[in-house]
Amino acid sequence: MADGVIPPVLLVGCGRMGSALLHGWQAQGLSPSFVLDPAPTAMSMPHRQVADAAFVPEDFRPAAIVLAVKPQRADAALAAIAPLAANTLVLSIMAGCTLANLAAFLPDGCAIVRAMPNTPAAIGQGITVACAGRHVRPSQRALAGRLLDSVGTTEWVEDEALLDPVTALSGSGPAYVFLLAELLEQAGREQGLPAALARTLARRTVSGAGALLDASPEMDAAVLRRAVTSPGGTTEQALAVLMQPEAWPSAIRAAIEAATQRSRTLAR
Ligand SMILES: NC(=O)c1ccc[n+]([C@@H]2O[C@H](COP(=O)([O-])OP(=O)(O)OC[C@H]3O[C@@H](n4cnc5c(N)ncnc54)[C@H](OP(=O)(O)O)[C@@H]3O)[C@@H](O)[C@H]2O)c1
């Protein structure tokens, strides 16, 4: 897709993820658009905010309708936008809502992209994985990519089933990293560090290590790990505990497996 303003969008649901997307689009120049959400937010201005799809003017032709409501609200949102969706791209970020189930609510032949972003999208650092339905034209896929890239980077998969492990890894993944920060902070306090210092050290260690990883795309994480592991040193002692087969390797594997299974169960 060529650079320039983003064509008109109907954003359905302007909560945490929807407002992050809107912010990203506005930063790139968004054509006059509509936000459909029961509660007005300052964030959605200067675009027209409506609480009901009936208030979207009949002559408004969005290039994309972006669905960002909770999955439990999907049926109502899909019913509301179905009359507008005949010749436009529908981009859904709703967890667990499959292409087939989205299609069941939408006009025949509707172009649908299903995507799974994650919360660092709120600061433009998200990673999204997207899967295009069979009616999506190349220009619509490019538009979906542009809308998603405005809050980070986007990877595409052909096999929709991969969105279950994607959800487990990157969709839920920020929570695992926050847990790591919590546990480091707690363990630092237990070793006698003042609470404020333990908190600062834990947070900056997680964010700094993440930034270093990000700045080293050619290097495997294992290489970076080995680079800070001196033989006989402190890091080696800690890693010997964490890398016991029954410690992190099995805990992380079990966690991702459990989340993947849960995603499969919730898929509808
Ligand atoms: N947050 C994440 O980390 C994350 C990651 C990946 C994917 N997602 C997906 O992103 C979607 C949105 O999540 P979120 O965390 O942004 O949720 P959220 O903060 O609850 O935002 C959803 C918004 O949609 C509004 N809404 C509810 N029903 C609506 C309807 N029928 N039409 C229009 N708007 C409606 C809600 O208003 P009320 O509050 O008044 O109901 C709320 O403002 C979910 O499907 C989730 O699976 C989220």
The ligand as a Gaussian input file, in Angstrom:
#p B3LYP/6-31G(d) Opt

LIG

0 1
 N       -6.075000      -6.345000      25.464000
 C       -5.290000      -7.274000      24.916000
 O       -4.205000      -7.593000      25.370000
 C       -5.712000      -7.943000      23.640000
 C       -4.770000      -8.674000      22.923000
 C       -5.175000      -9.278000      21.744000
 C       -6.494000      -9.183000      21.316000
 N       -7.373000      -8.484000      22.069000
 C       -8.755000      -8.432000      21.620000
 O       -9.121000      -7.090000      21.447000
 C      -10.505000      -6.975000      21.704000
 C      -10.728000      -5.763000      22.576000
 O      -10.055000      -5.959000      23.827000
 P       -9.839000      -4.727000      24.803000
 O       -8.921000      -5.205000      25.856000
 O       -9.497000      -3.502000      24.018000
 O      -11.349000      -4.594000      25.381000
 P      -12.041000      -3.329000      26.053000
 O      -11.014000      -2.420000      26.641000
 O      -13.137000      -3.852000      26.909000
 O      -12.681000      -2.545000      24.813000
 C      -13.840000      -2.958000      24.136000
 C      -14.677000      -1.716000      23.843000
 O      -15.776000      -2.095000      23.007000
 C      -16.951000      -1.470000      23.516000
 N      -18.139000      -2.225000      23.066000
 C      -18.799000      -3.218000      23.688000
 N      -19.807000      -3.674000      22.930000
 C      -19.779000      -2.953000      21.792000
 C      -20.566000      -2.966000      20.596000
 N      -21.570000      -3.835000      20.416000
 N      -20.262000      -2.075000      19.632000
 C      -19.245000      -1.224000      19.786000
 N      -18.458000      -1.170000      20.879000
 C      -18.719000      -2.028000      21.858000
 C      -16.741000      -1.490000      24.996000
 O      -17.614000      -0.601000      25.640000
 P      -18.110000      -0.982000      27.145000
 O      -16.876000      -0.982000      27.996000
 O      -19.077000       0.114000      27.456000
 O      -18.738000      -2.352000      27.039000
 C      -15.265000      -1.065000      25.097000
 O      -15.109000       0.328000      25.012000
 C      -10.967000      -8.273000      22.370000
 O      -11.755000      -9.026000      21.470000
 C       -9.706000      -9.004000      22.666000
 O       -9.847000     -10.409000      22.477000
 C       -7.017000      -7.839000      23.209000

